């Protein structure tokens, strides 16, 4: 049981990633993408059957957002400038095997970013489904951007491998631009 909040049994902590040198001395930290997708898509199926598509999407987005915030706090080095943050994030995503990040549009004045993630974990190589599937990734990107900027974001996938594209493209928009004192 969680002593900080006895009503919660499974709050996320970075330590839950574990000591893989100790726990997996032979297999190590690498697993098959098939195993990852088997877990993700069976979770998604059960959640959708139990709660409906909209609620399952909300849970995946929120989980991705939490993961993005935790990834920012624990896996990225503190940086000063936006270009340093993007370089650090691009390198970390590639090192972790999560995808290849590319910024297509960066309009800070209007609070909009268009970015792509190629070879992502969730859908690269899946069959065409005529709809986007990377809801978790939307939340993950949201959590990263909110952690770096301190501003709330809304992130939406606008192109996906599963809808016929060969990279996943996301639009991130600041929900409300902060008012600056003159």
Secondary structure, DSSP 8 states (H G I E B T S, - for coil): --TT-TT-S----GGGG--HHHHTTTTTT---HHHHHHHHHHHHHHHHHHH-HHHHHHHHHHHHHHHHHHHHHHHS---SSHHHHHHHHHHHHHHTTS-EEEEEEEETTTTEEEEEEES-TTTTT----SS---HHHHHHHHHHHHHHHSS-EEEEEEE-GGGT-SSEEEEEEESS------
